[in-house]
Amino acid sequence: MAKSFSHYDKSGRAKMVDVSRKRATKREAEATAFVAMSPAVVKALANNPKGDPLEVARVAGIMAAKRTSELIPMCHPLPLSLVDVQADVRQNGVAIVSRVITTAVTGVEMEALVAASVAALTVYDMCKALDKGIEIREVVLAKKRGGKSGEYRRKAKTDRPKDR
C-alpha cells in the first residue's frame, strides 16, 4: 500500500487526524539543530549581558514543546511526560538536542522539532547583536520510537543519498 498524506480528506481539504481509536503508548522523539557562528561569537557566549544564551535557549525549547499544538495547526495537544533540551558549545557554534516523551495516542515528533527550532532561534536572538549572519542549520528529526510506524533513526550524512 502506498503512503499518503494523513492531514487531508478525500476532497483535498486540510483536516486533523482522528486518533480516537489509537492506544495510548509510550512515544518519544529526538530532534537536533545547529546554530553556526563565528569563533568570536562562540567565545563571547559566556559574557552575554542578556544572560546565559544556552540556559535561556534550553528553557525556551522546553516551553515551546509544551505549546506546539498552538503553533502547528493540525497537531494534537498532548500531555508531555518529559521535555529535555541540551545546548552545547562547539568550535563553530551551538549544537542543540531536544528529547520529548509522552504516553499518549500520537507521537511527539513535532514537539521535539519545535523545541529544537525555538532553542536555536533563542540562541540567535541572544547573539544577533554581535553577528546578524549567524545561521540556523540542520533542524531534523534524529529519531523516534513508539506508535504504529515504529522506530525511526535518521541516517548519518554519509549514509544518505546525495542531493541531485
OpenMM code with the backbone's topology and positions (N, CA, C; nanometers):
from openmm import Vec3, app, unit

residues = "MET ALA LYS SER PHE SER HIS TYR ASP LYS SER GLY ARG ALA LYS MET VAL ASP VAL SER ARG LYS ARG ALA THR LYS ARG GLU ALA GLU ALA THR ALA PHE VAL ALA MET SER PRO ALA VAL VAL LYS ALA LEU ALA ASN ASN PRO LYS GLY ASP PRO LEU GLU VAL ALA ARG VAL ALA GLY ILE MET ALA ALA LYS ARG THR SER GLU LEU ILE PRO MET CYS HIS PRO LEU PRO LEU SER LEU VAL ASP VAL GLN ALA ASP VAL ARG GLN ASN GLY VAL ALA ILE VAL SER ARG VAL ILE THR THR ALA VAL THR GLY VAL GLU MET GLU ALA LEU VAL ALA ALA SER VAL ALA ALA LEU THR VAL TYR ASP MET CYS LYS ALA LEU ASP LYS GLY ILE GLU ILE ARG GLU VAL VAL LEU ALA LYS LYS ARG GLY GLY LYS SER GLY GLU TYR ARG ARG LYS ALA LYS THR ASP ARG PRO LYS ASP ARG".split()
positions = [
    Vec3(0.0836, -0.1179, 0.0000),
    Vec3(0.0000, 0.0000, 0.0000),
    Vec3(0.0882, 0.1245, 0.0000),
    Vec3(0.0595, 0.2167, -0.0888),
    Vec3(0.1385, 0.3402, -0.0977),
    Vec3(0.1059, 0.4323, 0.0191),
    Vec3(0.2054, 0.5046, 0.0685),
    Vec3(0.1838, 0.6011, 0.1752),
    Vec3(0.1145, 0.7240, 0.1169),
    Vec3(0.0405, 0.7939, 0.2012),
    Vec3(-0.0237, 0.9176, 0.1586),
    Vec3(-0.0206, 1.0165, 0.2743),
    Vec3(-0.0468, 1.1410, 0.2445),
    Vec3(-0.0529, 1.2430, 0.3481),
    Vec3(-0.1764, 1.2189, 0.4337),
    Vec3(-0.1607, 1.2294, 0.5639),
    Vec3(-0.2709, 1.1982, 0.6548),
    Vec3(-0.3554, 1.3201, 0.6926),
    Vec3(-0.3090, 1.4387, 0.6620),
    Vec3(-0.3799, 1.5583, 0.7063),
    Vec3(-0.4689, 1.6194, 0.5980),
    Vec3(-0.5174, 1.5346, 0.5053),
    Vec3(-0.6087, 1.5809, 0.4008),
    Vec3(-0.7237, 1.4826, 0.3884),
    Vec3(-0.8448, 1.5360, 0.3640),
    Vec3(-0.9570, 1.4464, 0.3394),
    Vec3(-0.9624, 1.4122, 0.1909),
    Vec3(-1.0628, 1.3358, 0.1503),
    Vec3(-1.0722, 1.2892, 0.0113),
    Vec3(-1.0869, 1.4023, -0.0894),
    Vec3(-1.1376, 1.5178, -0.0457),
    Vec3(-1.1526, 1.6312, -0.1372),
    Vec3(-1.0330, 1.7260, -0.1332),
    Vec3(-0.9306, 1.6905, -0.0562),
    Vec3(-0.8094, 1.7719, -0.0525),
    Vec3(-0.8086, 1.8810, 0.0527),
    Vec3(-0.9076, 1.8825, 0.1398),
    Vec3(-0.9138, 1.9835, 0.2460),
    Vec3(-0.8306, 1.9391, 0.3654),
    Vec3(-0.7633, 2.0346, 0.4278),
    Vec3(-0.6827, 2.0046, 0.5462),
    Vec3(-0.7734, 1.9563, 0.6589),
    Vec3(-0.7240, 1.8565, 0.7333),
    Vec3(-0.8020, 1.8027, 0.8449),
    Vec3(-0.7079, 1.7587, 0.9566),
    Vec3(-0.7636, 1.7553, 1.0742),
    Vec3(-0.6919, 1.6993, 1.1881),
    Vec3(-0.7178, 1.5490, 1.1859),
    Vec3(-0.6140, 1.4710, 1.2067),
    Vec3(-0.6270, 1.3257, 1.2045),
    Vec3(-0.7031, 1.2801, 1.3283),
    Vec3(-0.7986, 1.1890, 1.3080),
    Vec3(-0.8746, 1.1321, 1.4194),
    Vec3(-0.7900, 1.0234, 1.4847),
    Vec3(-0.7482, 1.0462, 1.6081),
    Vec3(-0.6642, 0.9492, 1.6784),
    Vec3(-0.7423, 0.8780, 1.7890),
    Vec3(-0.8733, 0.8892, 1.7875),
    Vec3(-0.9549, 0.8352, 1.8965),
    Vec3(-0.9493, 0.6833, 1.9081),
    Vec3(-0.9130, 0.6139, 1.8022),
    Vec3(-0.9062, 0.4678, 1.8066),
    Vec3(-0.7661, 0.4154, 1.8386),
    Vec3(-0.6705, 0.5049, 1.8524),
    Vec3(-0.5331, 0.4624, 1.8797),
    Vec3(-0.5146, 0.4384, 2.0294),
    Vec3(-0.4240, 0.3473, 2.0611),
    Vec3(-0.3920, 0.3173, 2.2008),
    Vec3(-0.2875, 0.4150, 2.2542),
    Vec3(-0.3029, 0.4500, 2.3774),
    Vec3(-0.2016, 0.5319, 2.4443),
    Vec3(-0.0816, 0.4428, 2.4756),
    Vec3(0.0329, 0.4791, 2.4245),
    Vec3(0.1565, 0.4051, 2.4495),
    Vec3(0.2687, 0.5057, 2.4695),
    Vec3(0.3806, 0.4566, 2.5176),
    Vec3(0.4966, 0.5440, 2.5335),
    Vec3(0.5527, 0.5765, 2.3958),
    Vec3(0.5723, 0.7042, 2.3709),
    Vec3(0.6260, 0.7522, 2.2438),
    Vec3(0.7314, 0.8569, 2.2752),
    Vec3(0.8400, 0.8527, 2.2017),
    Vec3(0.9438, 0.9524, 2.2237),
    Vec3(1.0071, 0.9938, 2.0918),
    Vec3(1.0602, 1.1140, 2.0914),
    Vec3(1.1261, 1.1664, 1.9721),
    Vec3(1.2428, 1.2549, 2.0138),
    Vec3(1.3427, 1.2579, 1.9263),
    Vec3(1.4598, 1.3426, 1.9477),
    Vec3(1.4843, 1.4217, 1.8198),
    Vec3(1.5074, 1.5509, 1.8360),
    Vec3(1.5379, 1.6371, 1.7211),
    Vec3(1.6661, 1.7134, 1.7515),
    Vec3(1.7316, 1.7570, 1.6456),
    Vec3(1.8550, 1.8328, 1.6623),
    Vec3(1.8514, 1.9581, 1.5756),
    Vec3(1.9335, 2.0533, 1.6131),
    Vec3(1.9530, 2.1755, 1.5348),
    Vec3(2.0961, 2.2211, 1.5605),
    Vec3(2.1475, 2.3012, 1.4695),
    Vec3(2.2814, 2.3568, 1.4882),
    Vec3(2.2781, 2.5054, 1.4577),
    Vec3(2.3350, 2.5843, 1.5482),
    Vec3(2.3446, 2.7288, 1.5293),
    Vec3(2.4902, 2.7588, 1.4960),
    Vec3(2.5164, 2.7857, 1.3683),
    Vec3(2.6523, 2.8115, 1.3224),
    Vec3(2.6872, 2.9583, 1.3439),
    Vec3(2.8061, 2.9797, 1.4029),
    Vec3(2.8501, 3.1172, 1.4292),
    Vec3(3.0020, 3.1236, 1.4248),
    Vec3(3.0510, 3.2438, 1.4146),
    Vec3(3.1956, 3.2645, 1.4078),
    Vec3(3.2612, 3.2287, 1.5416),
    Vec3(3.3899, 3.1972, 1.5377),
    Vec3(3.4614, 3.1698, 1.6634),
    Vec3(3.4543, 3.2859, 1.7624),
    Vec3(3.4491, 3.4092, 1.7117),
    Vec3(3.4410, 3.5258, 1.8005),
    Vec3(3.3089, 3.5259, 1.8785),
    Vec3(3.2000, 3.4910, 1.8119),
    Vec3(3.0702, 3.4863, 1.8804),
    Vec3(3.0679, 3.3689, 1.9785),
    Vec3(3.1220, 3.2550, 1.9380),
    Vec3(3.1295, 3.1401, 2.0284),
    Vec3(3.2045, 3.1795, 2.1555),
    Vec3(3.3148, 3.2486, 2.1388),
    Vec3(3.3967, 3.2902, 2.2534),
    Vec3(3.3202, 3.3876, 2.3439),
    Vec3(3.2352, 3.4705, 2.2839),
    Vec3(3.1616, 3.5722, 2.3604),
    Vec3(3.0370, 3.5166, 2.4307),
    Vec3(2.9979, 3.3930, 2.4024),
    Vec3(2.8749, 3.3373, 2.4609),
    Vec3(2.8710, 3.3517, 2.6131),
    Vec3(2.9795, 3.3238, 2.6773),
    Vec3(2.9838, 3.3256, 2.8244),
    Vec3(2.9693, 3.4657, 2.8831),
    Vec3(2.9909, 3.5676, 2.8027),
    Vec3(2.9866, 3.7054, 2.8529),
    Vec3(2.8657, 3.7831, 2.8021),
    Vec3(2.7597, 3.7156, 2.7668),
    Vec3(2.6413, 3.7812, 2.7107),
    Vec3(2.5688, 3.8593, 2.8205),
    Vec3(2.5503, 3.9909, 2.8004),
    Vec3(2.4842, 4.0714, 2.9036),
    Vec3(2.3368, 4.0361, 2.9230),
    Vec3(2.2752, 3.9655, 2.8268),
    Vec3(2.1352, 3.9244, 2.8405),
    Vec3(2.1205, 3.8017, 2.9293),
    Vec3(2.2310, 3.7358, 2.9616),
    Vec3(2.2273, 3.6125, 3.0393),
    Vec3(2.2939, 3.5006, 2.9627),
    Vec3(2.2871, 3.3812, 3.0154),
    Vec3(2.3478, 3.2647, 2.9525),
    Vec3(2.2604, 3.2181, 2.8359),
    Vec3(2.3047, 3.2395, 2.7117),
    Vec3(2.2228, 3.2025, 2.5961),
    Vec3(2.1861, 3.0539, 2.5929),
    Vec3(2.2730, 2.9680, 2.6420),
    Vec3(2.2450, 2.8245, 2.6389),
    Vec3(2.1335, 2.7878, 2.7360),
    Vec3(2.1354, 2.8468, 2.8534),
    Vec3(2.0316, 2.8177, 2.9519),
    Vec3(1.8981, 2.8787, 2.9106),
    Vec3(1.9001, 2.9999, 2.8593),
    Vec3(1.7762, 3.0629, 2.8133),
    Vec3(1.7184, 2.9824, 2.6957),
    Vec3(1.8035, 2.9383, 2.6054),
    Vec3(1.7581, 2.8572, 2.4915),
    Vec3(1.6986, 2.7255, 2.5381),
    Vec3(1.7604, 2.6648, 2.6371),
    Vec3(1.7107, 2.5379, 2.6897),
    Vec3(1.5691, 2.5546, 2.7461),
    Vec3(1.5489, 2.6581, 2.8256),
    Vec3(1.4166, 2.6837, 2.8833),
    Vec3(1.3160, 2.7207, 2.7736),
    Vec3(1.3573, 2.8010, 2.6769),
    Vec3(1.2679, 2.8385, 2.5668),
    Vec3(1.2241, 2.7151, 2.4878),
    Vec3(1.3151, 2.6226, 2.4641),
    Vec3(1.2807, 2.4998, 2.3934),
    Vec3(1.1797, 2.4170, 2.4693),
    Vec3(1.1971, 2.4066, 2.5993),
    Vec3(1.1021, 2.3320, 2.6825),
    Vec3(0.9645, 2.3972, 2.6761),
    Vec3(0.9610, 2.5274, 2.6913),
    Vec3(0.8330, 2.5995, 2.6859),
    Vec3(0.7659, 2.5828, 2.5497),
    Vec3(0.8451, 2.5881, 2.4441),
    Vec3(0.7896, 2.5772, 2.3084),
    Vec3(0.7290, 2.4399, 2.2833),
    Vec3(0.7956, 2.3347, 2.3284),
    Vec3(0.7422, 2.1995, 2.3088),
    Vec3(0.6027, 2.1880, 2.3685),
    Vec3(0.5829, 2.2500, 2.4830),
    Vec3(0.4538, 2.2420, 2.5517),
    Vec3(0.3439, 2.3184, 2.4775),
    Vec3(0.3807, 2.4042, 2.3834),
    Vec3(0.2817, 2.4860, 2.3118),
    Vec3(0.2727, 2.4504, 2.1637),
    Vec3(0.3276, 2.3377, 2.1246),
    Vec3(0.3332, 2.3005, 1.9837),
    Vec3(0.1961, 2.3029, 1.9172),
    Vec3(0.0945, 2.2507, 1.9837),
    Vec3(-0.0383, 2.2454, 1.9213),
    Vec3(-0.0972, 2.3844, 1.8983),
    Vec3(-0.0457, 2.4857, 1.9660),
    Vec3(-0.0909, 2.6230, 1.9427),
    Vec3(-0.0209, 2.6855, 1.8224),
    Vec3(0.0911, 2.6269, 1.7811),
    Vec3(0.1703, 2.6817, 1.6707),
    Vec3(0.1490, 2.6079, 1.5394),
    Vec3(0.1320, 2.4768, 1.5457),
    Vec3(0.1183, 2.3932, 1.4263),
    Vec3(-0.0284, 2.3516, 1.4183),
    Vec3(-0.1018, 2.3988, 1.3190),
    Vec3(-0.2473, 2.3856, 1.3176),
    Vec3(-0.3050, 2.2457, 1.3361),
    Vec3(-0.2466, 2.1424, 1.2818),
    Vec3(-0.3076, 2.0101, 1.2890),
    Vec3(-0.2492, 1.9213, 1.3990),
    Vec3(-0.1646, 1.9774, 1.4849),
    Vec3(-0.1086, 1.8996, 1.5955),
    Vec3(-0.2102, 1.8883, 1.7092),
    Vec3(-0.2137, 1.7704, 1.7695),
    Vec3(-0.2999, 1.7479, 1.8857),
    Vec3(-0.2299, 1.7991, 2.0113),
    Vec3(-0.3042, 1.8575, 2.1036),
    Vec3(-0.2435, 1.8906, 2.2329),
    Vec3(-0.2124, 1.7597, 2.3054),
    Vec3(-0.0936, 1.7481, 2.3594),
    Vec3(-0.0504, 1.6230, 2.4217),
    Vec3(-0.0012, 1.6458, 2.5638),
    Vec3(-0.0259, 1.5495, 2.6512),
    Vec3(0.0362, 1.5555, 2.7834),
    Vec3(0.1814, 1.5086, 2.7697),
    Vec3(0.2738, 1.5946, 2.7981),
    Vec3(0.4146, 1.5602, 2.7837),
    Vec3(0.4699, 1.5102, 2.9168),
    Vec3(0.5342, 1.3946, 2.9119),
    Vec3(0.5938, 1.3365, 3.0314),
    Vec3(0.7319, 1.3933, 3.0573),
    Vec3(0.8034, 1.4272, 2.9494),
    Vec3(0.9388, 1.4815, 2.9607),
    Vec3(0.9693, 1.5683, 2.8397),
    Vec3(1.0295, 1.6807, 2.8652),
    Vec3(1.0931, 1.7610, 2.7601),
    Vec3(1.2313, 1.7942, 2.8124),
    Vec3(1.3325, 1.7520, 2.7383),
    Vec3(1.4706, 1.7796, 2.7767),
    Vec3(1.5389, 1.8454, 2.6573),
    Vec3(1.5996, 1.9583, 2.6808),
    Vec3(1.6720, 2.0294, 2.5750),
    Vec3(1.8141, 2.0538, 2.6244),
    Vec3(1.9096, 2.0162, 2.5412),
    Vec3(2.0509, 2.0391, 2.5716),
    Vec3(2.1085, 2.1324, 2.4651),
    Vec3(2.1890, 2.2261, 2.5065),
    Vec3(2.2577, 2.3174, 2.4148),
    Vec3(2.4054, 2.3150, 2.4536),
    Vec3(2.4874, 2.2701, 2.3609),
    Vec3(2.6301, 2.2540, 2.3891),
    Vec3(2.7151, 2.3337, 2.2914),
    Vec3(2.8147, 2.4027, 2.3454),
    Vec3(2.9046, 2.4827, 2.2628),
    Vec3(2.9984, 2.3904, 2.1857),
    Vec3(3.0119, 2.4207, 2.0582),
    Vec3(3.1079, 2.3535, 1.9710),
    Vec3(3.2022, 2.4610, 1.9175),
    Vec3(3.3046, 2.4193, 1.8496),
    Vec3(3.4041, 2.5129, 1.7968),
    Vec3(3.3415, 2.6158, 1.7029),
    Vec3(3.2414, 2.5735, 1.6254),
    Vec3(3.1832, 2.6618, 1.5245),
    Vec3(3.0358, 2.6930, 1.5498),
    Vec3(2.9910, 2.6755, 1.6746),
    Vec3(2.8523, 2.7084, 1.7035),
    Vec3(2.7967, 2.6358, 1.8241),
    Vec3(2.6648, 2.6210, 1.8237),
    Vec3(2.5941, 2.5574, 1.9343),
    Vec3(2.5115, 2.4419, 1.8793),
    Vec3(2.5322, 2.3231, 1.9354),
    Vec3(2.4563, 2.2042, 1.8983),
    Vec3(2.3404, 2.1888, 1.9960),
    Vec3(2.2216, 2.1687, 1.9421),
    Vec3(2.1012, 2.1564, 2.0244),
    Vec3(2.0392, 2.0193, 2.0021),
    Vec3(2.0003, 1.9561, 2.1118),
    Vec3(1.9305, 1.8279, 2.1068),
    Vec3(1.8084, 1.8387, 2.1970),
    Vec3(1.6911, 1.8042, 2.1430),
    Vec3(1.5701, 1.8009, 2.2249),
    Vec3(1.5174, 1.6584, 2.2277),
    Vec3(1.4654, 1.6204, 2.3421),
    Vec3(1.4060, 1.4870, 2.3592),
    Vec3(1.2721, 1.5051, 2.4283),
    Vec3(1.1688, 1.4437, 2.3708),
    Vec3(1.0337, 1.4578, 2.4245),
    Vec3(0.9728, 1.3188, 2.4392),
    Vec3(0.9034, 1.2972, 2.5521),
    Vec3(0.8361, 1.1700, 2.5784),
    Vec3(0.6919, 1.1974, 2.6197),
    Vec3(0.6026, 1.1095, 2.5749),
    Vec3(0.4632, 1.1115, 2.6183),
    Vec3(0.4134, 0.9689, 2.6316),
    Vec3(0.3032, 0.9534, 2.6993),
    Vec3(0.2269, 0.8283, 2.6957),
    Vec3(0.0890, 0.8694, 2.6461),
    Vec3(0.0786, 0.8821, 2.5164),
    Vec3(-0.0433, 0.9339, 2.4546),
    Vec3(-0.0765, 0.8504, 2.3312),
    Vec3(-0.1759, 0.8986, 2.2550),
    Vec3(-0.2225, 0.8240, 2.1377),
    Vec3(-0.1563, 0.8666, 2.0071),
    Vec3(-0.0703, 0.9649, 2.0141),
    Vec3(0.0013, 1.0096, 1.8942),
    Vec3(0.1410, 1.0555, 1.9335),
    Vec3(0.2294, 1.0629, 1.8348),
    Vec3(0.3702, 1.0872, 1.8614),
    Vec3(0.4068, 1.2305, 1.8930),
    Vec3(0.5335, 1.2490, 1.9296),
    Vec3(0.5838, 1.3789, 1.9732),
    Vec3(0.6957, 1.4314, 1.8829),
    Vec3(0.6956, 1.3890, 1.7573),
    Vec3(0.7988, 1.4379, 1.6651),
    Vec3(0.7929, 1.5891, 1.6499),
    Vec3(0.6721, 1.6431, 1.6345),
    Vec3(0.6597, 1.7879, 1.6149),
    Vec3(0.7026, 1.8638, 1.7397),
    Vec3(0.6725, 1.8114, 1.8569),
    Vec3(0.7131, 1.8769, 1.9805),
    Vec3(0.8656, 1.8817, 1.9910),
    Vec3(0.9321, 1.7734, 1.9534),
    Vec3(1.0783, 1.7717, 1.9567),
    Vec3(1.1362, 1.8698, 1.8552),
    Vec3(1.0788, 1.8746, 1.7355),
    Vec3(1.1271, 1.9671, 1.6320),
    Vec3(1.1031, 2.1127, 1.6711),
    Vec3(0.9882, 2.1417, 1.7293),
    Vec3(0.9595, 2.2786, 1.7739),
    Vec3(1.0555, 2.3179, 1.8858),
    Vec3(1.0813, 2.2271, 1.9792),
    Vec3(1.1745, 2.2572, 2.0888),
    Vec3(1.3136, 2.2906, 2.0351),
    Vec3(1.3639, 2.2087, 1.9430),
    Vec3(1.4976, 2.2339, 1.8863),
    Vec3(1.5001, 2.3650, 1.8075),
    Vec3(1.3951, 2.3904, 1.7312),
    Vec3(1.3879, 2.5125, 1.6495),
    Vec3(1.3851, 2.6382, 1.7357),
    Vec3(1.3005, 2.6394, 1.8364),
    Vec3(1.2889, 2.7578, 1.9215),
    Vec3(1.4151, 2.7776, 2.0056),
    Vec3(1.4751, 2.6698, 2.0501),
    Vec3(1.6026, 2.6833, 2.1217),
    Vec3(1.7075, 2.7474, 2.0304),
    Vec3(1.7138, 2.7033, 1.9053),
    Vec3(1.8087, 2.7613, 1.8089),
    Vec3(1.7775, 2.9086, 1.7830),
    Vec3(1.6505, 2.9408, 1.7667),
    Vec3(1.6114, 3.0807, 1.7452),
    Vec3(1.6469, 3.1667, 1.8666),
    Vec3(1.6381, 3.1111, 1.9826),
    Vec3(1.6716, 3.1850, 2.1046),
    Vec3(1.8210, 3.2143, 2.1114),
    Vec3(1.9029, 3.1176, 2.0740),
    Vec3(2.0473, 3.1431, 2.0679),
    Vec3(2.0738, 3.2564, 1.9692),
    Vec3(2.0097, 3.2499, 1.8520),
    Vec3(2.0262, 3.3578, 1.7537),
    Vec3(1.9866, 3.4919, 1.8150),
    Vec3(1.8696, 3.4977, 1.8779),
    Vec3(1.8200, 3.6224, 1.9349),
    Vec3(1.9179, 3.6802, 2.0364),
    Vec3(1.9751, 3.5948, 2.1177),
    Vec3(2.0639, 3.6435, 2.2227),
    Vec3(2.2024, 3.6816, 2.1722),
    Vec3(2.2358, 3.6405, 2.0497),
    Vec3(2.3695, 3.6675, 1.9956),
    Vec3(2.3698, 3.7574, 1.8730),
    Vec3(2.2544, 3.7933, 1.8221),
    Vec3(2.2467, 3.8681, 1.6962),
    Vec3(2.3118, 4.0054, 1.7027),
    Vec3(2.3266, 4.0621, 1.8212),
    Vec3(2.3921, 4.1924, 1.8327),
    Vec3(2.5380, 4.1851, 1.7876),
    Vec3(2.5988, 4.0670, 1.8021),
    Vec3(2.7391, 4.0504, 1.7613),
    Vec3(2.7529, 4.0140, 1.6138),
    Vec3(2.6515, 3.9451, 1.5585),
    Vec3(2.6628, 3.8996, 1.4199),
    Vec3(2.5258, 3.8597, 1.3676),
    Vec3(2.4743, 3.9338, 1.2721),
    Vec3(2.3441, 3.9013, 1.2115),
    Vec3(2.3550, 3.7819, 1.1173),
    Vec3(2.4772, 3.7415, 1.0834),
    Vec3(2.4996, 3.6323, 0.9894),
    Vec3(2.5000, 3.4936, 1.0525),
    Vec3(2.4657, 3.4844, 1.1793),
    Vec3(2.4537, 3.3529, 1.2437),
    Vec3(2.3503, 3.2722, 1.1664),
    Vec3(2.3773, 3.1426, 1.1488),
    Vec3(2.2864, 3.0570, 1.0717),
    Vec3(2.2311, 2.9448, 1.1571),
    Vec3(2.1025, 2.9177, 1.1373),
    Vec3(2.0396, 2.8009, 1.1987),
    Vec3(2.0357, 2.6941, 1.0909),
    Vec3(2.0965, 2.5795, 1.1207),
    Vec3(2.1107, 2.4734, 1.0205),
    Vec3(2.0614, 2.3404, 1.0750),
    Vec3(2.0279, 2.2548, 0.9819),
    Vec3(2.0062, 2.1131, 1.0118),
    Vec3(1.9083, 2.0874, 1.1251),
    Vec3(1.7913, 2.1485, 1.1188),
    Vec3(1.6854, 2.1150, 1.2128),
    Vec3(1.6217, 1.9876, 1.1598),
    Vec3(1.6412, 1.8760, 1.2315),
    Vec3(1.5969, 1.7462, 1.1811),
    Vec3(1.5442, 1.6579, 1.2935),
    Vec3(1.4576, 1.5659, 1.2554),
    Vec3(1.4177, 1.4594, 1.3459),
    Vec3(1.5302, 1.3576, 1.3458),
    Vec3(1.5911, 1.3359, 1.4594),
    Vec3(1.7037, 1.2427, 1.4690),
    Vec3(1.6554, 1.0997, 1.4905),
    Vec3(1.5529, 1.0846, 1.5742),
    Vec3(1.4968, 0.9511, 1.5964),
    Vec3(1.3619, 0.9627, 1.6646),
    Vec3(1.2847, 0.8558, 1.6513),
    Vec3(1.1566, 0.8449, 1.7200),
    Vec3(1.1325, 0.6990, 1.7505),
    Vec3(1.0517, 0.6772, 1.8521),
    Vec3(1.0194, 0.5406, 1.8929),
    Vec3(0.8748, 0.5379, 1.9387),
    Vec3(0.8068, 0.4265, 1.9093),
    Vec3(0.6700, 0.4064, 1.9542),
    Vec3(0.5690, 0.4346, 1.8451),
    Vec3(0.4484, 0.3930, 1.8697),
    Vec3(0.3404, 0.4172, 1.7748),
    Vec3(0.3381, 0.3174, 1.6611),
    Vec3(0.2414, 0.3349, 1.5733),
    Vec3(0.2188, 0.2431, 1.4621),
    Vec3(0.3369, 0.2357, 1.3663),
    Vec3(0.4028, 0.3481, 1.3439),
    Vec3(0.5137, 0.3477, 1.2473),
    Vec3(0.6442, 0.2953, 1.3072),
    Vec3(0.6458, 0.2687, 1.4362),
    Vec3(0.7621, 0.2056, 1.4980),
    Vec3(0.8804, 0.2990, 1.5163),
    Vec3(0.9986, 0.2418, 1.5010),
    Vec3(1.1212, 0.3161, 1.5265),
    Vec3(1.1760, 0.3789, 1.3990),
    Vec3(1.2299, 0.4984, 1.4147),
    Vec3(1.2977, 0.5689, 1.3056),
    Vec3(1.4276, 0.6231, 1.3608),
    Vec3(1.5331, 0.6092, 1.2843),
    Vec3(1.6620, 0.6688, 1.3186),
    Vec3(1.7174, 0.7315, 1.1919),
    Vec3(1.7459, 0.8605, 1.1980),
    Vec3(1.7997, 0.9310, 1.0819),
    Vec3(1.9369, 0.8749, 1.0455),
    Vec3(1.9557, 0.8534, 0.9181),
    Vec3(2.0860, 0.8066, 0.8713),
    Vec3(2.1883, 0.9184, 0.8829),
    Vec3(2.3116, 0.8822, 0.9073),
    Vec3(2.4198, 0.9805, 0.9105),
    Vec3(2.4342, 1.0425, 0.7723),
    Vec3(2.4882, 1.1613, 0.7663),
    Vec3(2.5055, 1.2298, 0.6372),
    Vec3(2.5769, 1.1419, 0.5358),
    Vec3(2.6724, 1.0669, 0.5803),
    Vec3(2.7498, 0.9826, 0.4882),
    Vec3(2.6670, 0.8652, 0.4356),
    Vec3(2.5570, 0.8305, 0.5051),
    Vec3(2.4724, 0.7191, 0.4638),
    Vec3(2.3588, 0.7615, 0.3712),
    Vec3(2.3333, 0.8921, 0.3603),
    Vec3(2.2205, 0.9396, 0.2803),
    Vec3(2.2600, 0.9592, 0.1364),
    Vec3(2.1633, 0.9399, 0.0445),
    Vec3(2.1930, 0.9660, -0.0965),
    Vec3(2.2239, 1.1144, -0.1175),
    Vec3(2.3078, 1.1442, -0.2111),
    Vec3(2.3443, 1.2830, -0.2411),
    Vec3(2.2271, 1.3529, -0.3099),
    Vec3(2.2104, 1.4836, -0.2808),
    Vec3(2.1070, 1.5622, -0.3482),
    Vec3(2.1422, 1.5768, -0.4952),
    Vec3(2.0410, 1.5809, -0.5762),
    Vec3(2.0638, 1.5974, -0.7212),
    Vec3(2.0605, 1.7399, -0.7620),
] * unit.nanometer
topology = app.Topology()
chain = topology.addChain("A")
for resn in residues:
    res = topology.addResidue(resn, chain)
    for name in ("N", "CA", "C"):
        topology.addAtom(name, app.Element.getBySymbol(name[0]), res)
